[in-house]
Amino acid sequence: MSRFCSNLGLPSSVQKAATHIARKAVELDIVPGRSPISVAAAAIYMASQASEDKKSQKEIGDIAGVADVTIRQSYKLMYPRAAELFPKDFKFFTPIEQLPQS
């Protein structure tokens, strides 16, 4: 996670949020059967979209080595429960209601 975020030029706050999001998604069994890398990539996408350092699925996929459609599939599973996934202290630049739906 840290390598992907670092290569994308994302701040540590986004990396911490993405790590938290990925752990919670697995813990809550939101992404059953999805590979850890696709979950991590979707978590980075979700965290970056809520921050002011937005990255596209393609940018993240290129760094993580997964197809953007793979990120989209995991993200679609996670999106409906986004409010449960973010750390309580995350500073939203873009509110959850305004995150992309896919």
N, C-alpha and C positions, 0 to 999 in steps of 0.2 A: 504494500500500500504506500509506504513512504517513498519508495523508488518511483512509482508511477506518478505520485503527486509532485515529487521533486522534478521529474522530467517534464511535467506539464507546467511547472512554474507556479504551482498553487501554494498559498500560505499554509502554515502549520494549523491554523484554525480550521481550514477546509479539510486537511488531512485527518485531524482528530475527529471531526464530524463524520467523515466518510468511514473511518474505522469503526466508530460507534454505530453508525447506520448498518454497516455490513454485519457486525456482531449481533445486533438486535434482530435483523432480518432472519438470520440463521436460528437464533434463540427462539424466536416466535414461529419458526417453521413456515415463513412466508415464501421462501424460495427453495422448496424441496426438489432435489435432483439437479439443481443448477450448479455449475462448477464454481469453485471458490473465486477464480479470476473473473468470471462473468458477474458474480455478486459484488466483488470489489469494484469492478468497473462501473456497474450501475450505481453503487453507493457514491463513488467519486462524482459521477454525473449529477446525482441528486444533490449532493452537498455543494457542488460548484454552481448549479443552477440557482440555489438559494443564496449564494454569496454574490459579491460583485466581481468575482473572477470566473465568469462562466466559460465552460469548455463544452464543445460539441461531442456527441457520441462518437463521431468519426475521429476527432482528435484523441479522445481517450482510448478508443479502440486501437488506433495506430501505436500508441505507447504500450498498451496492455497486451497487444497481440491477439485481440478478439475482434470479430466483425461487429459493426455498429448494430446490426439486427440482433445479435446475441445480447448486447447491452440493453437494447430496447425490450427484449423479452423479459429479462430479469427486472428491469425498471417498471414495466407494466404490472408485475406482481407486487412490487414494493410500493408503488405510488398511492394506492388506496389507503395505505396505513402509514403514510409519511409522517403524520403527526406523532405517531408512537415511536418512530425510528430516530428522530433527531435528538441530540443531547438537550437536556432542559436549558442549558446555558448558551445555546447557539444563538448568535446575533444574526438574525435574518436580514438580508438586503432585499430579497424578493420573498414575500410571504408564501407559505405552503399553497394557499388557494391559487396563486399565480404561477406555480411551477408547471412546466410542460406536462401534458397528460400522457405523452409517450415519447 
